[in-house]
Amino acid sequence: MENINTQYFKEKLEAELKILTEELQKIARINSSNPNDWEPIPAVMDTLESDKNEVSDRIEAFEENKALTKELEIRFFNIKNALKKIENGKYGICESTGEQIPIARLEANPAAKTCMEHLEK
């Protein structure tokens, strides 16, 4: 079993979390009724807008933000979970087997929950 430099991975995770937070804040906001949920920011819709193409473009942009928000939110919470594991002394342990996740896997994805053999599909 290799020794995991948790301080190194904590710094990597915190740096990525900062970037993700900045990206999320551009397209989403924290849901006021659920602080564990990001919701996409809707496009400003002018009800007097008569150009159907303009309205369609705004709706399409919102749908793209919605999909991107979901992807970023999943990564955001995976990183938060990994940071919590560092605090609890459980970082780098495969959630399927309880064995150590290889360092190379953690280098590629510091928020990895499992080893490659048990990667969620």
LINWO-V276601 format. One record per pair of residues at least 24 apart in sequence whose ideal C-beta (glycine too) atoms are under 10 Angstrom apart, sorted by the first residue. I is the first residue (numbers start at 0). J is the second residue. D is the distance in Angstrom with one decimal. If there is no record, write none. Layout:
i->{I | I}
j->{J | J}
d->{D | D}
This chain:
i->{0 | 0 | 0 | 1 | 1 | 1 | 1 | 1 | 1 | 1 | 2 | 2 | 2 | 3 | 3 | 3 | 3 | 3 | 3 | 3 | 3 | 4 | 4 | 4 | 5 | 5 | 5 | 5 | 5 | 5 | 6 | 7 | 7 | 7 | 8 | 8 | 8 | 8 | 8 | 8 | 8 | 8 | 8 | 8 | 8 | 9 | 9 | 9 | 9 | 9 | 9 | 10 | 11 | 11 | 11 | 11 | 11 | 11 | 12 | 12 | 12 | 12 | 12 | 12 | 12 | 12 | 12 | 12 | 12 | 13 | 13 | 13 | 13 | 14 | 14 | 15 | 15 | 15 | 15 | 15 | 15 | 15 | 16 | 16 | 16 | 16 | 16 | 16 | 16 | 16 | 17 | 18 | 19 | 19 | 19 | 19 | 19 | 19 | 19 | 19 | 20 | 20 | 20 | 22 | 22 | 22 | 22 | 22 | 23 | 23 | 23 | 23 | 23 | 23 | 25 | 25 | 25 | 26 | 26 | 26 | 26 | 26 | 26 | 26 | 26 | 27 | 27 | 27 | 27 | 27 | 27 | 27 | 27 | 28 | 35 | 35 | 35 | 36 | 36 | 36 | 37 | 37 | 37 | 37 | 37 | 37 | 38 | 38 | 38 | 38 | 39 | 39 | 39 | 39 | 39 | 39 | 39 | 39 | 40 | 40 | 40 | 41 | 74 | 74 | 75 | 76 | 77 | 77 | 77 | 77 | 77 | 78 | 78 | 79 | 80 | 80 | 81 | 81 | 81 | 81 | 81 | 81 | 82 | 82 | 84 | 84 | 85 | 93 | 94 | 95}
j->{91 | 98 | 99 | 91 | 99 | 100 | 101 | 102 | 103 | 105 | 91 | 99 | 102 | 85 | 90 | 91 | 92 | 99 | 100 | 102 | 105 | 91 | 102 | 105 | 84 | 85 | 86 | 88 | 90 | 91 | 85 | 105 | 106 | 109 | 81 | 82 | 84 | 85 | 90 | 91 | 102 | 105 | 106 | 109 | 110 | 81 | 82 | 85 | 86 | 90 | 109 | 109 | 78 | 81 | 105 | 106 | 109 | 110 | 77 | 78 | 79 | 80 | 81 | 82 | 84 | 85 | 90 | 109 | 110 | 78 | 82 | 85 | 109 | 78 | 109 | 74 | 75 | 77 | 78 | 81 | 109 | 110 | 74 | 75 | 77 | 78 | 79 | 81 | 82 | 110 | 78 | 71 | 71 | 72 | 74 | 75 | 76 | 77 | 78 | 79 | 71 | 75 | 78 | 67 | 68 | 71 | 74 | 75 | 67 | 68 | 71 | 72 | 74 | 75 | 64 | 67 | 71 | 60 | 61 | 63 | 64 | 65 | 67 | 68 | 71 | 64 | 65 | 67 | 68 | 69 | 71 | 72 | 75 | 68 | 72 | 76 | 79 | 68 | 72 | 76 | 68 | 69 | 71 | 72 | 75 | 76 | 64 | 65 | 68 | 72 | 63 | 64 | 65 | 66 | 67 | 68 | 69 | 72 | 64 | 65 | 68 | 65 | 108 | 110 | 110 | 110 | 108 | 109 | 110 | 111 | 112 | 109 | 110 | 110 | 110 | 112 | 105 | 108 | 109 | 110 | 111 | 112 | 109 | 110 | 110 | 112 | 109 | 117 | 119 | 119}
d->{9.7 | 8.4 | 5.1 | 8.9 | 6.9 | 9.9 | 7.7 | 5.3 | 9.8 | 9.7 | 10.0 | 9.7 | 9.1 | 9.2 | 6.5 | 4.6 | 9.4 | 7.4 | 8.6 | 6.8 | 7.1 | 9.9 | 8.8 | 9.7 | 9.1 | 5.0 | 9.4 | 8.4 | 5.5 | 7.7 | 8.6 | 9.5 | 9.6 | 9.1 | 7.6 | 9.2 | 9.8 | 6.9 | 6.7 | 7.6 | 9.4 | 6.2 | 8.8 | 5.0 | 9.2 | 8.8 | 6.6 | 5.1 | 8.9 | 8.3 | 8.8 | 9.5 | 9.5 | 9.6 | 9.0 | 8.7 | 4.9 | 9.4 | 9.5 | 5.2 | 8.7 | 9.8 | 5.4 | 5.4 | 9.8 | 7.6 | 9.2 | 5.2 | 6.5 | 8.4 | 7.1 | 9.9 | 10.0 | 9.9 | 9.7 | 8.0 | 9.3 | 9.9 | 5.9 | 9.6 | 7.2 | 7.8 | 9.1 | 7.0 | 10.0 | 4.8 | 7.1 | 9.3 | 7.3 | 9.3 | 9.9 | 9.9 | 5.8 | 8.8 | 6.0 | 4.9 | 9.8 | 9.8 | 6.8 | 9.7 | 9.2 | 7.2 | 9.7 | 8.5 | 9.5 | 5.8 | 9.6 | 9.1 | 9.1 | 6.8 | 5.2 | 7.0 | 9.5 | 6.4 | 9.1 | 9.7 | 9.8 | 9.6 | 9.6 | 8.8 | 4.5 | 8.9 | 6.1 | 5.8 | 8.0 | 7.1 | 8.8 | 8.5 | 4.4 | 9.5 | 7.7 | 7.6 | 10.0 | 9.6 | 9.4 | 7.6 | 9.3 | 9.9 | 7.6 | 9.7 | 5.6 | 8.5 | 7.5 | 4.6 | 7.2 | 9.3 | 9.8 | 8.6 | 7.2 | 9.2 | 9.0 | 4.2 | 4.5 | 8.7 | 8.0 | 4.5 | 8.5 | 9.8 | 6.8 | 9.9 | 8.7 | 9.3 | 9.8 | 7.2 | 9.7 | 9.2 | 8.8 | 9.5 | 4.2 | 8.6 | 7.2 | 7.7 | 4.8 | 8.8 | 7.1 | 7.5 | 9.1 | 9.3 | 6.3 | 4.2 | 7.9 | 8.1 | 9.6 | 8.7 | 9.3 | 9.0 | 9.8 | 6.0 | 9.4 | 9.2}
